[in-house]
Amino acid sequence: MKKIIVFGFAIIISSFAFGQSSIEDQVADTACICLSAIDSSKISSNSNGFKMACLQQAMIKNKEAVLKNFETEKRREEDEAKLGLKGSLMIKVQNVLVKRCSAYNLFEKKIQERRVP
């Protein structure tokens, strides 16, 4: 029991030490939860549709944080110059998902399998 309390305390301390996670991490975490909740037997039928729906849902759920993060003129101009605000954020979120979300990687694998004849 003491180990669990010490571990939990260490996590809380580390979160304060490293500050808030980035907006990309926050949206990626939300998307990963959504993707993980989808029944794996349904993935093959519409993997890209499910993936995009979860990414959009994650953006909507974190809309306030996204807008606050991009309210600085410099960040907004940098991102709009690339692919537009949501486009560049979506790419960054997907890069985080590739590294940290096994459900996302499963979706990507299924999408690639459908493309190969």
BAVEXTI-144920 format. One record per residue (C-alpha): x negated, y, z negated. Coordinates in steps of 0.5 Angstrom, whole numbers. Layout:
+-------+-------+-------+
!    px !    py !    pz !
+-------+-------+-------+
!     X !     Y !     Z !
...
+-------+-------+-------+
END
This chain:
+-------+-------+-------+
!    px !    py !    pz !
+-------+-------+-------+
!     0 !     0 !     0 !
!    -6 !     5 !    -2 !
!    -9 !     3 !     5 !
!    -2 !     6 !     9 !
!    -2 !    12 !     4 !
!    -9 !    14 !     6 !
!    -8 !    12 !    13 !
!    -2 !    17 !    14 !
!    -6 !    22 !    10 !
!   -12 !    22 !    15 !
!    -7 !    22 !    21 !
!    -4 !    28 !    18 !
!   -11 !    32 !    16 !
!   -13 !    30 !    23 !
!    -7 !    33 !    26 !
!    -9 !    40 !    23 !
!   -16 !    39 !    24 !
!   -15 !    38 !    32 !
!    -9 !    43 !    32 !
!    -3 !    42 !    36 !
!    -3 !    37 !    42 !
!    -3 !    41 !    49 !
!     4 !    42 !    53 !
!     2 !    36 !    58 !
!     1 !    31 !    52 !
!     8 !    33 !    49 !
!    11 !    32 !    55 !
!     7 !    26 !    57 !
!     9 !    23 !    50 !
!    17 !    24 !    51 !
!    16 !    21 !    58 !
!    13 !    15 !    56 !
!    18 !    14 !    51 !
!    23 !    14 !    56 !
!    20 !    10 !    61 !
!    18 !     5 !    55 !
!    26 !     4 !    54 !
!    28 !     2 !    61 !
!    29 !    -6 !    61 !
!    23 !    -9 !    65 !
!    28 !   -13 !    69 !
!    30 !    -6 !    72 !
!    24 !    -3 !    74 !
!    23 !    -7 !    81 !
!    30 !    -5 !    83 !
!    28 !     3 !    83 !
!    22 !     4 !    80 !
!    20 !    11 !    83 !
!    27 !    13 !    81 !
!    27 !    11 !    74 !
!    20 !    14 !    73 !
!    22 !    21 !    76 !
!    28 !    21 !    72 !
!    24 !    20 !    66 !
!    19 !    26 !    68 !
!    25 !    31 !    69 !
!    28 !    29 !    63 !
!    21 !    30 !    59 !
!    21 !    37 !    62 !
!    28 !    39 !    60 !
!    27 !    36 !    53 !
!    21 !    40 !    52 !
!    23 !    46 !    56 !
!    22 !    51 !    51 !
!    15 !    49 !    49 !
!    13 !    49 !    57 !
!    16 !    56 !    58 !
!    12 !    59 !    51 !
!     6 !    55 !    54 !
!     6 !    59 !    60 !
!     9 !    65 !    58 !
!     2 !    68 !    59 !
!     1 !    72 !    65 !
!    -6 !    68 !    67 !
!    -4 !    61 !    66 !
!     3 !    63 !    70 !
!    -1 !    66 !    76 !
!    -7 !    60 !    75 !
!    -1 !    55 !    76 !
!     3 !    58 !    81 !
!    -3 !    59 !    85 !
!    -3 !    51 !    85 !
!     3 !    48 !    86 !
!     8 !    52 !    82 !
!     9 !    52 !    75 !
!    13 !    45 !    74 !
!     8 !    42 !    80 !
!     2 !    43 !    77 !
!     4 !    41 !    70 !
!     7 !    35 !    73 !
!     1 !    33 !    76 !
!    -3 !    34 !    69 !
!     3 !    30 !    65 !
!     2 !    24 !    70 !
!    -6 !    24 !    69 !
!    -4 !    24 !    61 !
!     1 !    18 !    62 !
!    -4 !    14 !    67 !
!    -9 !    14 !    61 !
!    -4 !    13 !    55 !
!     2 !    10 !    57 !
!     2 !     3 !    59 !
!    10 !     3 !    61 !
!     8 !     9 !    66 !
!     2 !     4 !    69 !
!     7 !    -2 !    70 !
!    12 !     3 !    74 !
!     6 !     5 !    78 !
!     4 !    -2 !    79 !
!    11 !    -4 !    81 !
!    12 !     2 !    86 !
!     5 !     0 !    89 !
!     8 !    -7 !    90 !
!    14 !    -4 !    94 !
!    10 !     0 !    99 !
!     6 !    -6 !   101 !
!    10 !   -11 !   106 !
+-------+-------+-------+
END
